Amino acid sequence: MTVSIWQAEDNQPIREVDFLIIGAGLAGTAVAYFAAQAGRSVVITEMRDLALGASSRNAGFMITGPDTYYHRAIELYGHANTRELWALSEKTHTYWRGFAKTGNVRLENCGSMLLAESAEEAVQLELAARALNADGIDVIYHASDPLKRGYFAAVEQPWDAAVQPYELVGAVFKASGAELVNNNEVYKIEQTDPECVTVHTRQFVFQARHVMICTNAYSPFVHPYFVGKVIPTRGQCLVTEPLTENVMPVCGYSDYGYMYYRMTFDNRLLIGGGRKLYKELESTSEDRTSDSVQAYLDNYLRTKFPDVTARVDRRWAGIMGFSIDGLPLVGTIPGSPRIGFAVGFTGHGLAFGAGVAERAVDHLLTGASAGILDAARLA
Ligand SMILES: Cc1cc2nc3c(=O)[nH]c(=O)nc-3n(C[C@H](O)[C@H](O)[C@H](O)COP(=O)(O)OP(=O)(O)OC[C@H]3O[C@@H](n4cnc5c(N)ncnc54)[C@H](O)[C@@H]3O)c2cc1C
């Protein structure tokens, strides 16, 4: 992002704040909640408005666990770290459920199914199920397709849920009691002295005791530290007109997570993903749908759901922040111990958001270890 001299003459009023959060999505509002719980007075600055980033564009899957199959996660991150990630995801869902309950947010305990699109993926699913069961996680492995739609196998997680994500962010924000300053883009962040961070924005120059960056996909535009660590990645969805039947009783996902589908609360079929063949094109922060991915989703709708004849009613995109090793990043900017961050959710903000936010607040305010989330692992 660049800023002209006309926009930024640095004559905006100075505002002193205690704890300033940049970005009002799932992460920013959850950070606001935990910072307020820690006794801080919290202000969120947001370039658009509450939840208008990925947090209101997602599919609303509350699926426990990391983005790779469990046995692969063990290979990639180690066994203890994978268990830590699973526990963090469970904790996150407990928080979301609490916010959803008090905030009257629509949430359905429909469970999830990870489905195999090929015999090869079925083998991987069985390995994942075995590794999960060995760790005392009672997923159910189905050697054939329980949904009768041509899948090869399934792993069922009956405790997972589908949520209305826009409402959820609203509820988390309300519970935080924070102040939101919208239409207030951040231009520059610098720790000007040991106890103060100066944040230049459209409307104010903030002087904050602590700052937390929660800009996920947009983080490389906010601070150079994130360049090459967080990669903006576009996700796309479509939704049909309301159907008369429930054609997908669970949150379903397949093709190693590249495809996902669920019913909305007004009985529409939502299909998302379709990025697998277009990874380079979809490595972008451009907020628009693309013909190629939407054609892929259309084709998936026709082939996997031939019984659905309703028209597609809406198509949209959102920008995810993929970290380069697939795990969220928590830490402070090197040399700036009062500037923290909780970013890089890699398409799994509903799986990890609240747990990551809690750790990021602890880490920034008390120096507590961020564990597997510690961004220093990428150094
Ligand atoms: C199509 C799609 C489907 C998805 N499906 C799922 C799913 O089913 N389950 C799941 O767990 N996850 C899913 N995700 C991922 C999930 O939406 C994200 O992980 C989550 O929303 C990240 O939350 P966040 O608050 O970190 O980021 P965001 O919601 O993107 O919030 C970042 C905020 O920062 C603001 N910002 C950026 N730059 C600045 C600046 N300079 N100044 C001020 N503000 C700024 C932005 O406007 C934005 O509001 C999906 C994502 C997409 C796009």
The ligand as an SDF file (V2000), in Angstrom:
LIG
                    3D

 53 58  0  0  0  0  0  0  0  0999 V2000
  -13.8510  -18.2470    0.6370 C   0  0  0  0  0  0  0  0  0  0  0  0
  -13.2820  -18.5370    1.9880 C   0  0  0  0  0  0  0  0  0  0  0  0
  -13.7270  -19.6320    2.7010 C   0  0  0  0  0  0  0  0  0  0  0  0
  -13.2130  -19.9110    3.9810 C   0  0  0  0  0  0  0  0  0  0  0  0
  -13.7660  -20.9170    4.7070 N   0  0  0  0  0  0  0  0  0  0  0  0
  -13.3310  -21.1340    5.9780 C   0  0  0  0  0  0  0  0  0  0  0  0
  -13.9540  -22.0970    6.7950 C   0  0  0  0  0  0  0  0  0  0  0  0
  -14.9520  -22.6900    6.4000 O   0  0  0  0  0  0  0  0  0  0  0  0
  -13.4380  -22.3450    8.0240 N   0  0  0  0  0  0  0  0  0  0  0  0
  -12.3480  -21.6560    8.4920 C   0  0  0  0  0  0  0  0  0  0  0  0
  -11.8700  -21.9560    9.5940 O   0  0  0  0  0  0  0  0  0  0  0  0
  -11.7940  -20.6670    7.7640 N   0  0  0  0  0  0  0  0  0  0  0  0
  -12.2520  -20.3880    6.5330 C   0  0  0  0  0  0  0  0  0  0  0  0
  -11.7070  -19.3840    5.8040 N   0  0  0  0  0  0  0  0  0  0  0  0
  -10.6100  -18.6060    6.3930 C   0  0  0  0  0  0  0  0  0  0  0  0
  -11.1160  -17.5830    7.4260 C   0  0  0  0  0  0  0  0  0  0  0  0
  -12.1030  -16.7730    6.8550 O   0  0  0  0  0  0  0  0  0  0  0  0
   -9.9080  -16.7480    7.8870 C   0  0  0  0  0  0  0  0  0  0  0  0
   -8.9140  -17.6040    8.3970 O   0  0  0  0  0  0  0  0  0  0  0  0
  -10.3050  -15.7560    8.9660 C   0  0  0  0  0  0  0  0  0  0  0  0
  -11.3990  -14.9780    8.5650 O   0  0  0  0  0  0  0  0  0  0  0  0
   -9.1100  -14.8630    9.2800 C   0  0  0  0  0  0  0  0  0  0  0  0
   -9.5480  -13.8580   10.1680 O   0  0  0  0  0  0  0  0  0  0  0  0
   -8.6700  -12.5640   10.3440 P   0  0  0  0  0  0  0  0  0  0  0  0
   -9.3810  -11.6950   11.3110 O   0  0  0  0  0  0  0  0  0  0  0  0
   -7.2670  -12.9560   10.6480 O   0  0  0  0  0  0  0  0  0  0  0  0
   -8.6170  -11.9090    8.8710 O   0  0  0  0  0  0  0  0  0  0  0  0
   -9.6680  -10.9610    8.1300 P   0  0  0  0  0  0  0  0  0  0  0  0
  -11.0640  -11.3210    8.4180 O   0  0  0  0  0  0  0  0  0  0  0  0
   -9.2690  -10.8880    6.6990 O   0  0  0  0  0  0  0  0  0  0  0  0
   -9.4290   -9.5580    8.8520 O   0  0  0  0  0  0  0  0  0  0  0  0
   -8.3260   -8.7290    8.5790 C   0  0  0  0  0  0  0  0  0  0  0  0
   -8.8330   -7.3030    8.6500 C   0  0  0  0  0  0  0  0  0  0  0  0
   -7.7440   -6.4020    8.5440 O   0  0  0  0  0  0  0  0  0  0  0  0
   -8.2060   -5.2460    7.8650 C   0  0  0  0  0  0  0  0  0  0  0  0
   -7.0410   -4.5210    7.3720 N   0  0  0  0  0  0  0  0  0  0  0  0
   -6.1610   -4.9300    6.4210 C   0  0  0  0  0  0  0  0  0  0  0  0
   -5.2290   -3.9800    6.2280 N   0  0  0  0  0  0  0  0  0  0  0  0
   -5.5180   -2.9630    7.0640 C   0  0  0  0  0  0  0  0  0  0  0  0
   -4.9180   -1.6810    7.3160 C   0  0  0  0  0  0  0  0  0  0  0  0
   -3.8360   -1.2640    6.6490 N   0  0  0  0  0  0  0  0  0  0  0  0
   -5.4770   -0.8820    8.2550 N   0  0  0  0  0  0  0  0  0  0  0  0
   -6.5790   -1.2840    8.9420 C   0  0  0  0  0  0  0  0  0  0  0  0
   -7.1890   -2.4620    8.7220 N   0  0  0  0  0  0  0  0  0  0  0  0
   -6.6700   -3.2950    7.8140 C   0  0  0  0  0  0  0  0  0  0  0  0
   -9.0750   -5.8360    6.7610 C   0  0  0  0  0  0  0  0  0  0  0  0
   -9.9740   -4.8850    6.2330 O   0  0  0  0  0  0  0  0  0  0  0  0
   -9.7820   -6.9680    7.4920 C   0  0  0  0  0  0  0  0  0  0  0  0
  -11.0430   -6.5850    8.0230 O   0  0  0  0  0  0  0  0  0  0  0  0
  -12.1910  -19.0780    4.5230 C   0  0  0  0  0  0  0  0  0  0  0  0
  -11.7610  -17.9610    3.8150 C   0  0  0  0  0  0  0  0  0  0  0  0
  -12.3000  -17.6720    2.5660 C   0  0  0  0  0  0  0  0  0  0  0  0
  -11.8190  -16.4480    1.8270 C   0  0  0  0  0  0  0  0  0  0  0  0
  1  2  1  0
  2  3  1  0
  2 52  2  0
  3  4  2  0
  4  5  1  0
  4 50  1  0
  5  6  2  0
  6  7  1  0
  6 13  1  0
  7  8  2  0
  7  9  1  0
  9 10  1  0
 10 11  2  0
 10 12  1  0
 12 13  2  0
 13 14  1  0
 14 15  1  0
 14 50  1  0
 15 16  1  0
 16 17  1  0
 16 18  1  0
 18 19  1  0
 18 20  1  0
 20 21  1  0
 20 22  1  0
 22 23  1  0
 23 24  1  0
 24 25  2  0
 24 26  1  0
 24 27  1  0
 27 28  1  0
 28 29  2  0
 28 30  1  0
 28 31  1  0
 31 32  1  0
 32 33  1  0
 33 34  1  0
 33 48  1  0
 34 35  1  0
 35 36  1  0
 35 46  1  0
 36 37  1  0
 36 45  1  0
 37 38  2  0
 38 39  1  0
 39 40  1  0
 39 45  2  0
 40 41  1  0
 40 42  2  0
 42 43  1  0
 43 44  2  0
 44 45  1  0
 46 47  1  0
 46 48  1  0
 48 49  1  0
 50 51  2  0
 51 52  1  0
 52 53  1  0
M  END
$$$$
